[in-house]
Amino acid sequence: MRKFRSRLTMAQQNGIFLLAGLIIIAIISIAYYNYKYPIKENNLIVVDTLLQQKIDSLKLVKINTQKDYETKIYPFNPNFLKEGKAYRLGMSAEEHDRLLAFRSQGKWINSAEDFKEVTRVSDELLDKLKPYFKFPEWVVEQQQRNTYQSKNQKRLTFEEKKDLNSVTADDLQRVHGIGEVLSMRIIRFREKIGKFRSDIQLKDIYGLKPDIIEKLTEKFTVKTNLDQPKIDINSATLIELTEIPYFDYELAREIFQFIKINEGINEFEELSKLQQFPTYKIDRIKLYLTIND
C-alpha cells in the first residue's frame, strides 16, 4: 500500500497550526477576562441606579415647582380677567361668561361684592380671590370714603326714604355723583319698565356705578308697585313674554319654544342654555316671572 501523502505544503500546514493556536488563545483570554473582571457589570448597575435616582429627584423638583407656579396668584383687576386665568383660578365657564356679559355693557366691577353678585361664584372661591383684587386708586379711595360715611351717617328708615317711583330729576340730582344726564336716564328707564319693582333694577341703568346706587338707596327706595302679580313662565304666552322688560321679541320667542319643547322648566338657570339669555339678570327677571309647582 502506498503511503498517504499530504497534499498541503509545509507553509500551509504551518498556517493552519498558527490559526488554530490564535483561536485557542482568544478563547482562553475571553474566559480569563470574564473570570477576572465580573464585578464591572455590577458597577454599571450601581451607576445606572444612582443616575436614575438623580433623574427622579429632578423630576420631583420640577413637579413641585410647577405646582407652586400653578397655585401662586398675583394681584389682578377682575374687570380684565381673561378666560385662561379664570379657569386656573377655579372659575367655571358660566361664571366667566357672566363677567364678560356684564362688562360688555360698559359696566365695571369695583368691589368684591360686585364680583360676587355678577359672577355668582361660591363664597369659598370669593374668599380665596378677593385678597388679590386690585382696583384703581380712585376706586379704593371711593370705597374708603363710602365706608367712612356709612359709619358716620345716620341711615334713613324705610318710612323716611322717598319713593323711587315718584322722585323727580331734581330730587335725584341732590345725590352726589348724579347730574342732569344720569337723573334723566333713571327717569326714562323707570318709564320704560312701567315703574320700578325693586331697587336692584337700578343696576340696569347705563353709567350708574355701584357706589352711586348705594348713595341713591340711602335716600330713595321702591315703596310702591311692590306686589305686582307674576306670570308663570311655563304657561306664559309669547305676547306675555315679550312684555317682560328684559326680553326682546327674538329672545321671548326662543324662551317660549324652549319651554314648549322641554315641557316646562324647573328653574330659571335652565334658560342659560339659550345663547342670548341674560343669566346675570335672573334676579330682576324673577320680579316679573315665577315657576309654579
URURNOR-V296921 format. One record per pair of residues at least 6 apart in sequence whose ideal C-beta (glycine too) atoms are under 8 Angstrom apart, sorted by the first residue. I is the first residue (numbers start at 1). GAP is how many residues later the second one is. Records with the same first field share a line. If there is no record, write none. Layout:
I=GAP + GAP
//
This chain:
6=7
8=8
70=18
73=16 + 56 + 59
74=58
75=57 + 58 + 59
76=9 + 56 + 57 + 58
77=56 + 57 + 58 + 59
78=21 + 31 + 37 + 51 + 55
79=24 + 29 + 30
81=8 + 10 + 15 + 18
83=10 + 13
86=9 + 10 + 13
87=6 + 9
89=36 + 39 + 40
90=35 + 38
91=28 + 30 + 34
94=178 + 185
95=24 + 25 + 26
96=23
97=182
98=20 + 21 + 22 + 181 + 182
99=10 + 16 + 19 + 20
101=177 + 178 + 179
102=7 + 16 + 178
103=6
105=101
106=100 + 101
107=99
108=101
109=6 + 9
110=25 + 29 + 32 + 33 + 99 + 100 + 101
111=24 + 32 + 99
112=14 + 17 + 18 + 21
113=97
114=96
115=6 + 11 + 14 + 15 + 18
116=7 + 10
118=162
120=160
121=8
135=8
142=69
143=68
146=65 + 68
153=65
155=63
156=62 + 63
158=63 + 65
161=57 + 58 + 59 + 60 + 62
162=9 + 57 + 58 + 59
163=57 + 58 + 59 + 60 + 61
164=26 + 32 + 35 + 52 + 56 + 57 + 58 + 59
165=25 + 30 + 31 + 57 + 58 + 59 + 60
166=58
167=53
168=19
169=11 + 14 + 15 + 17 + 18
170=13
171=49
172=6 + 10 + 11 + 14 + 15 + 44 + 48
173=6 + 7 + 10
174=45
175=37 + 40 + 41 + 44
176=39
177=32 + 34 + 35 + 38
178=8 + 34 + 38
181=26
182=23 + 25 + 26 + 30
185=20 + 21 + 22 + 23
186=16 + 19 + 22
189=12 + 15 + 16
190=6
192=53
193=8 + 52
194=51
195=29 + 30
196=6 + 26 + 29
197=25 + 28 + 29 + 31 + 90 + 91
198=24 + 28 + 86 + 89
199=14 + 18 + 22 + 23
200=83 + 84
201=83 + 86
202=6 + 11 + 14 + 15
203=10 + 81
204=42 + 77 + 80
208=8
228=59 + 60
230=56 + 57 + 58 + 59 + 60
231=9 + 57 + 58 + 59
232=57 + 58 + 59 + 60
233=8 + 22 + 26 + 32 + 35 + 56 + 57 + 58
234=25 + 30 + 31 + 57 + 58
235=57
236=20 + 53
237=19
238=14 + 15 + 18
241=6 + 11 + 14 + 15
242=6 + 7 + 10
244=8 + 41 + 44 + 45
245=43
246=32 + 35 + 38 + 39 + 42
247=8
250=26
251=23 + 25 + 26
254=20 + 22 + 23
255=16 + 19 + 22
258=7 + 13 + 15 + 16
259=6
262=8
265=6 + 26
266=25
267=24
268=14 + 17 + 18 + 21 + 23
269=10 + 13
271=6 + 8
272=7
278=7
//
